[in-house]
Amino acid sequence: MNNFLTTLRHNHRYLLRRPNLSFTIRFASAHYKPHKPPPPQAPPTPPKPPQKPATFTLHDHTWEDPYSWMSNLNDKVAMRHMDVYMEQEEKYTEAVLADTDRLQSKLQSEMASRMSSQLSTPPFRWGPWLYYRRVEEGKQYPVLCRRLASLNEEFISHKSPTGGFDFISGKRIEQKLIDYNQEAERFGGYAYEEVSEVSPDHRFIAYTMYDKDNDFFKLCVRDLNLGSLCSKPQADWVCNVAWAKGGQALLYVVTDQKKKPYRIYCSMLGSKDEDVILLEEPEENVHVNIRHTKDFNFVTVYVFSTTYSKVFLINAADPLSGLTLVWECEACAHCIIEHHQGYLYLFTNANKEGNSVNYHYILRSPLHSSSPRKWENVFIDDNDLVIEDVDFCDSHLVLIVKEGERFRLCSVALPLPRNKDVFHLKELGLHFLPLPESVSQISPGPNYDFYSPIMRFTISSPVIPDAVVDYDLSNGKFEIIQQQNLLQERTRVLYGTASSVGPTMDKKSNSNKDGESDSWNDLSEFYGCENHQVVSSDGVKVGLTIVYSHKRKKEGENPGLLHGHGAYGELLDKKWCNESKSLLDRGWILAYADVRGGGGRGKKWHEDGRSIKKGNSINDYISCAEFLINNKIIHQNKLAGWGYSAGGLLIASAINFSPHLFRAAILKVPFLDPSNTLVHPILPLTPADYEEFGYPGDIDDFKAIRRFCPYENIQNGVLYPAVLVSSSFNTRFGVWEAAKWVARVRERTIYDPNHPILLNLTTNLVEENRYLQCKESALEAAFLLKIMES
């Protein structure tokens, strides 16, 4: 500024001295040559990795893969080339998105400002203790803590002053159990916990931490009274744990070098004896898993393969007494066993009398049953109320059900009446929790305290921030324990007594004529949520959910983002996402396609979209994309796709079949080369992976894999949409899957700098750091905005 003012003063004095100003100006203009603006900068050139063709043959079919070298992890030369190529991709992505730097910063700031200021999970009660995790100021990782429930009313604040300090007594009433910042120091600056279980006597905690250098999870057992690590047991490659003998014994599962769970050990704490092997399943396609029943009386052992499922029972009071087979069925089935007052309850979707069923159901059998054990139905099948999930406590059975397309939560008093063996659900006087109609998922909380009538659930909706709810089964009342209120920029959290925070209501009060509670922090005043039924290519109706801003929705003008997953029978995540608000407020429409292969409509819905029927998932997704455009919900040239993991395969396959439908796409840690990965797996695959995508050894499965494989079906000489592929070195589907696909798309399709194909690498698990997650989300949003406005 000083230089500018000095120049102005100098010029002013000069003009006052010059009498013949007009002549000077005309003279100067006669010789003046205007300054030429610099030529526009050429768009950055995408990198070209070397091609090293390799030939493969199976079922008399031969194909070439010029980029297979990218997955040769044991070839040091190939890995050096891969490092160079990854660095080139990183620089190319940065160059292409350089003009969005300010936008990314703005978006990241927006998203970060919407983060819940709550730095603690709501405490859950188990026995005399309240357990919770909280983040200390300036720390990257949380701390696991507990305090006595009897001192809860004296608890002042979890933020300021330091959590757990009681002003009245001047004592700290909080006990730190695990500081994951210290764990990060033990494990190379990185803390990622896979499982953790507190012993039923509250004396020990067993947990597994990821060792990056060795690529396995290490078992740690900590004495909560002393605060120190136990010298025994110590084990690597641990994937699951369960307590027995009231906390005196720990059972744990280890994997082989291919990360297949195959062996169960029992360790007696405080004993110098070696850990005992309880079960070993060395066969390649057989996996094992364990869990304790909620009353801690038994440990259930699950053994499953592609051809059978078995469940064994271990007496927790005497874990070395052996395993008792209590259930088996043909084929791989989902099954969970619980114990309640002398009965075993089985929740499963296994075939009935050799016939496939499209739903889960509940069986029960007396604990002490004659051989062969007989299992009987608990409820008569009801097409109007389909059971999606269950949870137990000593006094009640809680059911998550679907009534049509609507999720509901209800409870049944236990024990069941003795006058009948099988019941209609509706004749048991079900108590329903009043929920908003837009609920898209209900997830059980920790619910460790088997003898408490209060159970916790998380309620999710596309237009309601997740609500953590405590449901008192004894009187039908519920309380919202934690839910972010974006309108008032605060989060409601229960730390004091039940009367001190938020509304408490029973199933009759505070509800409208539809039975919906009006206490939820509902955003439907600002954002609309609609459900449509889209007719797919074979006439099957597919659910499509759209979310939009009331103010910014304009017929046929809005850009849109179509989410899809369609794999493993998993529900599509449609819950409210704070990061998405930045797109909604800019006029974007978010759409969710519940395609076959997912978990939207039972077991058959999953089966009709996997393996040789995977094409149904792709056709469903394309039909939803066409519906959005043809009905002018989304502008015909402003549709983008979004898919995560196996959902990335869905979106990439849809692009191969119909590239003209999409203007852009985001593929996060995608599975893009099933053809080569399933034939020659580099990272361990599970039976579920082969069940989902097919067995290459079967010729029909192999042909189907070749038909839907994104990497093998890229069209030649066609303009593809702009694509941002995000991958990580920590992903189960290797980073080479993304790198190979990106290279081949650039090689085969029409090059257009307005349709860039980008590879974005992340080196950390973004889910573990909220601010890194904001950064990634801001990058994705900036990419979409740039492409749609170009």
N, C-alpha and C positions, 0 to 999 in steps of 0.2 A: 504493500500500500504506500509506503514512504517513497519508493522509486517512482510510482505512478504519479504522485502529487508533485514531486520534483520535476518530472518531465512536463507536467501541465504548466507549472510556473515558468519554466524555461521557454516553452513555446509561446506563452502569453507575452513575455518580454520581447521575443523575437518579432512577433507580429506588430507590436507597437513601433518598432524601429523601421519597419519596411513600408515606405510610402506607396510603392508600385506593386501592391499585392496582387491585383488582378492579372498583371502581366506574368508574374512569377507562377501563378497557378496554371495559366494557359500554357506556359513554357514547359512546366513540369508534366502536364497531362499529355503533351505531344510526345514525350519520350517515355511515358510510364507504360510498363508491361505488367498486367495483372498477375499476381502470384497464382500459379497453378496448384490446385489441391493435389495432395499425393494420390497416386492411383490406388484404387481399392485393393486391400490386401487379399491375396489368393487364399481360398479356404485351405485349412490344413489337410494334408494328405494322409489317408489312413495307412497304418503300417501293413507290411506284407510279410508274414512269417514264411520261412522256407518250407517247401514241400518235399517230403521224402516218402513217396508212395510205398505202401505195404499192401500186400494182397491177402485176402482171407476167403476161406471156402467153408460152407456148411450146407448140407442138404442139396448138394449139386449146384448151389448158387455161389458165385464168386463176385466179390466186390473189392474195390480199392479204397483205402483211407490215407490220403496224402498227409494228414495231420496226426496220425496215430503216435508219432514220436513224442507229442506233447505229454503223453501219459506214461512214458518210459521212466518211471521214478528211479530206477536203478542205473540208468545211463547218465553218467555225469556230464558228458558232452551235451546230450539232449536237454538236461536240466539247466545248463549254462545258457543254451539258446533260449530256453523258456524264460529264464530270468530277464534276458535282454528284450525278448518280445513283450513280456509283461510291463517292463519299464516304458517301452514304446507306446503300448496301449494306454498307460496311465497319462503320458504326456499328450497323446492325441485327444483323449477325453477332456483333459484340462483345456486344451487349445480350442476345441469345438464349443465348450461351455464357458469360455473366458468372458464373453459378453453378458453372462448371467451372474457374475460374481456378486454384484450389488443386490440383484434380486434374490440370490441364495441367502445372503446375509439378512435381508429383510424377512424372508420366509422363515429362516431359522429363528430369528428374534420373535416373530409372531408365534411360532410353535412352542418355543421355550416359555413364552409368557403365559401360555395356556396350561403348562404343566401344573399338576397339583402341587401346591406348596406343602402338602402333607409329606413329611419325610419319615413316616412310620406306618407300618401295616397295622390294621386294627388288631388289638390283642385278642387271642382266643383262649378261653379257659379250659384247662385240663387238670382235674383234681384240684389241689390247693393253689395252683400256679396260673398266672397269665403270661403267655408267650407272645412275643412280637419281634419284628425286625425294625430297626431305624437307622437312618443315615446321619452321621455326625457332620457338622459343618466343615467343609473343605476336604472331606474324605470321599474317595471314589466308591468304596464298597460299604455295604451295610454291616451292622452289628446285630447278632442274635441275642436277645435279652429276655429276662423273665422277672416277675415280681410276685409276691404273695397276693392272692386275690383279696385276702382279709385287709390288706393295706391299700386297696385300690382307691377308697374314698379319700385317703390322705395324699394321694398322688396329685401334685400340683400342675406340672406341665411337662410335655415331652420336648418342648422347643427351648424355652427360656424360663428359668435357668436350665442347666444341664439336666437331661431327663432323669427322673427317678429321685430327685432330691426333695425331702420333706422338710418344709420350713418349721413345722411345729416341733419335731423331735431333733432337727438338725442332723438327721441321718440319711444316708443314701439307701433307698429301698429297692433299687434296681440291681440285678445281678447280670453282668455281662457273661454270656456263655461262649460265643465265638465272635471274634473280631476278624472279619474277612479281609480287612486291610493288612493285618498281620499274616493271615494265610497267604496273601499275595506275595509277601516277602519270602515266604517258604517255597513258593512255587513260581519263582522267576518273574515276579511282578504281575502275575495274572491269577485271579481267583474265580474259579467256576465250579460250583457244587452241583452234583447230579442228584444225589439222594441224601436225606438226613432223617434219622429216627431217634427220638428221645425214649429211653427205657421206661417201662411202665412204673418203676419205682422212682422215676425222675432223678436218678443218680448219675446216669451216663447219657451221652449222645454219640451215636455212630453216624459218620458222614463220609462222603467220598469227594475228593478234590482232584481236578484234572491236572495231570503232570504233562505240560506241553512238550518238554524235551523227550519224554519217552512215549507220548501218545497213549496214556492209559489213565484210569481213575484209581487213585490210591485211597485205601481205607484208613480212616482215622477214628479213634475212639477217645473221647475226652471225659475225664472225671469231673462232673459239674460241682462237686463239693470242694475239690482241691483246685480246679481250674487248669489242671495239667493233662497232657496226653498220656494215655495208658501205653505201657510197653507191649501189651498183647491184647487183642490180635493186631498184627500188621500184615497187610496183604496188598498186592497190586492186581490190576485188571478186575477190580470189583465193580459189579453193576447193580447189586441189590442187597438189602439187608432186612432182617426181621429179628425181634427180640423174643427170648423164651425164658422160662424159669423166673418170671417176674423181673428180669433185668440182669440175672446172673449168667445168662448164656446168650450168645449172639450167633445167628445163622447168617451166612453171606454167600453170595453167588459170584463166581469168577468166570471170566470169558477165556477162550483160547486166543491164540495170536491173531485169529481172523475176527475177533470180537464177538464170537458166538457164545452165549451163556451155556455152560455145559457141566459145571461142577458145583455142588453145594457143600459147604463146610460148617461145622459147629465148633465154636470156641467158648470155653468156660472162662469167664473173667476171673482173674486172681489166681488161676491155676497155671502151673508150669507144664502141664501136659500139652502135647502137640494137638493142633486142631484136627478134628475127625472129619473124614469125608463121609457125607450121608448119602450122596447120589452123584453118579457120573454118567453123562450121556455123550459119548465120543462121536456118535454118528453125525455126519456133516449137516443133515437137515433137521436135527432135533434140538430144540431149545428148551431151557428150563427157567422158571421164575418162582419167586416166593413172596408171600405176604402174610401178615398175622391177621387173625379174625379180630373184629373190633373189641371183643371182650378179652383178648389176649390169651384165651384158653388153648388155641390151636395155631399152628403155622400151616398154611396151605401151600402145597407144591404143585406148580403147573408145568406139565411136560407136553409140548405140542410140536407137531411137524405138519407137513402138507397133507398127510394122510390120516392123522388121528390127533385127538386131544385127550389128556388124562389129568385127573386131579387126585393128589394124595394128601393125607392128613397126618400131621405130626403132633403128638401131645406136647404142648408147650411146657408142661410140668416135668416131662422126662424126654427131652429131645433126642436122646440116644436110643430110645426104645424101638425105633423103626418107623417105616412109612406104611400107611394103610390106604389102599386104593379105594376111593369112594365114588368116582365118576369117570366114565370114558365114553367116547363117541368116535365115529368115523368122521374124517375130514377135520380141518382146522376150524374151530369154533370159538367164539368169545364166551368165557364162563368165569364167574366169580362166586365163591362159596363163603357164606357167613354162618355163624353159629348163634342160636338164640334159644335159651332155656330148653336144652335137650333136643333141639331140632337143627338140622343142617338145611339152609336155604340156598338154592342154586339159581343164579340169574344168568341166562344163556340165550343164544339164538341158534342152538344146534338143531339139526334135523329132527323132526318128530316122526317116529315109526318109519324111518327111511325117506320121508318126504321133506323137502326144503320148506322152511317157513320164512316169512318176510318181516319178522318182528322178534323182540325179546320177550321172554316169559319167565315165570318164577315157579320152581319146583321145590318140594321139601321132602325130607326123609328123617325118621328118628335117628338120633346120633348112634344109638346102639341098635342096629338093625341086623336081621338075619341075612345070610348070604344066599343068593345074590341080592344086593341092596335094591330096594324098590323106591323109585322117586314118583311123587304124585303132584299133579297140578295144584297150585294154590288158587289161581283165579281162572275163571272161564274166559276164553278169548273174546275180546270185544273190539269190533272194528271202529267204534266211536272213540274209545280211549285206548291209545296204544302206549305201552310202557316204554320209555326211552332210557331211564336210569333209576336206580334205587339207592337208598341209604338207610342204615339201621341205627336205632338206639335201643336201650333196654325196654322202653315203653311204647315205641312207635316204629312203624315202617313208613318211610317217606318215599313217594313216587313222583318222578318227573314224567309227565305224560304229554302226549299230543292229542288234541281234540281237533280233528281236521288238520289245518295248518298252524294251529295256535298251540304254543307251549303253556302248560299249566303245572302247578305244584300242589300236591295234596298229601294228606297223612292218614294212616290207618292205625288204630289202637292195637297194641299187642298185649297178651297173646290173642290170636284169632279165636272166635267162638268155637266151642268144641262140638256143637250140634251138627256141623256139616264138615265135609272134607274139602269141598271146592266151592268158591264163592264168585258171584258177580260183584265187580268192584263197586258198582253203584248201590248195592244193597248194604254196604258196610258203613254208610253215613260218612262219606268222605268230607273232609274239611279242606277247602281250597283257599290258598293264599290269593288275595285279590291282586292281580297283576295287570299292567298295561297290555293292550292288545298287540302292541308292536314288539313284544319280547321275542328275540330270535334265538336265545340260548339260556339255559339255567344250569349252573355248575355247582356241585356240592363243594362246601368249604372243607377245612381240616377235620372238624367234627371228631376229634380224638376221644372226647369224654363220653364213653358209652353210656354212662348212667345219668347224663344230663338230658332233660327234656328240651333243651334249647339247641337247635341245629342251625348252622350257617350255610348260606347259599349266595352265589353271585348271579345277579340278574342282568342280562345284556340285551341291548336294543339298538337299532340303527339311529334312533333319535333321542336316546336317553343315556347319559354317561353311566358306566357300570355302577351298580348299587350292591354293596355288601349288606345282606339282610340277615338278622337273627330271628328265627321263627320259633316261638315258644309253643311246643306241641301240646302242652298241658291245658292251655286256655285259648289257642288259636290266635294269639296276638303276635304281631311282628314289629320289629324296629329296624329302621335303616341305620346301620352302624357307620357306614362310610360311603359317601357319594360326592363327587365333585360338583359344585354348583358354578357353572361357567358364567351365569348371569350376575352372581354376586361375588365371583372370584374368591370363593372360599370352599373349604371341604369340611363336611360334617363328620366328626369322629367321636366315638363314644370312649371316654376314659373314666368318667365319674360314674355315678349311679344311673340307673335306667331313667329316672325322672329328670335328670339334669340336661339331657340333650335330645333335641328333635322330638317329633311326634311319635307316640306309641298308639297303636290302634288294633282293634280286633277285626275279625273278618267281616263285620257288619258296618262298622263305623267308617266315616270318611271315604266312602266309595260312591261312585256315580251309578246310574241305572244299569250300566253294563258290568258292574262289579269291579270296576277299576279304581284303584286308590288314587286320590288326587294329591298324594304327598311326594311323589317322585319329582326330581328336578328334570322335568320334561322339556325338551326343546322343540316340540312339535308346533309351537306358535311361530317359530322362525323357519323350521325345516320340515318339509313334507316327506312322508314315507308311503309308497304305494306298492302293492303286490299285484303282479300280472301272471297269467298263465299263457305261455308261449307254445304254439304247436310246432314240434320239431319235424324233421324231414320224414320220419316214419309215423307221424300222427300222435306221438306221445306228448303230453303236456308237461312243460318244464316251468318251474317256478322262477320268476324274475322279480327282484326287489329293486326299486329305485328310490334314491334319496336326493333332495334338491332344496335350494333356497326358495321360499315363497316369493321373495322380492325379485329374484333374478331369472326365474324360469320363463323362457320365451319359446313359443312353438317353433321347432325346426332350426333354432339358432344356437342352442347351448352345446358346448363341448362336453364330452362324457368319458368316463373311465369304467370299463366293464371288467369286474373281478370274476375269476373262476378258479376252481381247484379240481373237483371231480375225481378224487382218488382215495383209496384206503377206507372208504365208507365214512370219511370224516365230514363233520358239519362245516359248511362254508362260514368263515368268520365274517359276520355282518354287524358286529357291535360298533357303537359310536367310537370314532377315533378323533382325538383332538387335532392331529396333524391334518386330517382331511378337511377341517373347517376352512383352511386357507383356500382350498379349491372350491368348496361350496360357496364361499363368500365372493368368489370371482366368477360365479355363474356356471360352475361345472355341475354335472349330474353324475352321481355315483350309482352304479348299477351292479347287481350281484346275481349271477346265473347259477342256480342250483342244479347243475347238470348231473346226468347219470354217472355213477362211479363214486359220488359223494354219499353223505349220510342223511340226505334230506328226507327220504321216504322209505327207510327200512333196508333190510338185507337185499331184497331183490333189486332195489334201485342201485345198490352198489354193484351187484353181480352183473347188471345190464350195462355197466360202463367200465368193465375191467377186462384184461386179457384180450381175447379175440373180439370182444365187443367194445373195445376202447374207442372205436370209431363213433359210437353213439355219443360219447362225451363231447367229442369234437363237433359233431353235427348239431348237438344241443346248443353248444356255445355259439356257433355260427348263426343258428336260428334266432338266438337272443340278440345278437348283434344286428341282424337284419330287421328284427322287430323294432329295435330302438330307432333305427334310421327310417324305416318305412312308415312308422307312426309319428314321425317328426318329434320324437322325444329328444333326439340328439341330431345335430347337424350332420348331413351326409358325408362331410369330409373332416369331421372333428371327433371321430371315435378312437379311443385308445384302449388297449387291453392291459390287464395286470394279472400276473400269476406268480405264485411262490412255490419253489421246490417242484413237486409233481405238477402243480398248477402251471409252472413255466412250460412244461411239455404240452399241456392243453393249449395254451395261447400260441406257442410257436407252431404247433400243428395246424391250428386254425388259420394262421397267417399263410402257411404253405398252401392251404386249400383255397383261401379267399383273401389274397393280399390287398385287393382293392377296397375291402371293407374298413381297413384300419389305417389311420394316419400315423399312429405311434403305438408303442408297446413298452412295458417295463417287465422284465423277467428277473426275478430275484432268486439267487442260488438255484438255477433251474436244472432239471433233468432233461437233457436235450439229445442224448445219444444212446437210447436204450438198446439199439441194434448191436453196438459194439460192447457196451457195458455189461449187458446181460450174458453175452457170449463169452467175454473175457473180463470178468470182474476184477477190478484193481483194488477197490475198497470193499470191505465185507458187505454182503447183501443178506437179507433175511428171507425166510420162506414167504413172508407177507409181500416182499418186493416181487418175487416171481409169481405169486398168486395174482398180484395186481397187474403186472405187465406181460406175463407169459413166460413159458419155459422154452428157451431156444431149441432144446433137444426135441421138442414136439414140432413136427413140420407145420401144422396148422398155426400154432402159436408163433413160430418163426416167421411165417408169411405175414401174419397180422402185425408183428413188431416192425417188419420192414415197411409195411404200408403206413403206419402212423409215426414212425421215427422222424422227428423234426430234422435231424442232421442229414438224413438220407433222401429227403423229399423236397429240398429247396428248389424252387423253379428257376430255370435258366432264362436270362434276358427279360426279366420282369422287374418292375419297380416295386420294391418292398417298402413298408412303412419304416419310419425312424424307430430304432429300438435301443433302449438302454438296458444292458445286461449287467446285473450286479452279482458278483461271486466272491467267495471267500476261501482262503486256504484252510479254513476250519470246517467247510461244508462236507456233508456226507457224500454228495455228488461232487466229484473233484472239480477244481477250477478249470481243468483242461476241457471239460464238457462245454463250458461257456466259451472258452478260447477257440476251440475247434469250430463251433457253430458260427461264431462271429467271423472267423476267417473265411469259411465256406460261403456264407451269405454275401460277403463282399466280392468274393471271387466269381460267383455265378450271376448275381443280379445286376440290374442297371445302377450305375453309380450316380448319385445325386447328392450334392452337399447339403441340400435341404432335408434329406432323408438319411441322416448319419446312422451308422451302426456302431454303438459305443460299448466298451467294456470297462466297467467301474469295479475296481478291486477294493475290498475291505479286509483288513488283517485281523480285526477283532470281532467277537460276537457282539453285534450292535445291541442286542436285547439286554445286555448286561449294563449298558450305560445309557441313561435317558437322553443325555445331551448329544451323544454320538448318533442316537436314533433320530433326533431332531435334524441333525446335519444330513443324514442320509435321506430323510423324508424331504428336506428342503431341496436337495439336489434333484430328486425325482420330480418334485413339483415344478422346479425351474425348467427342467428338461421338457416337461409336457407343455408348459406355458410358451416356451420358446418355439417349439415345433408347431403348435397350433396358431401362433401369431406370425409365423414366417411365410 
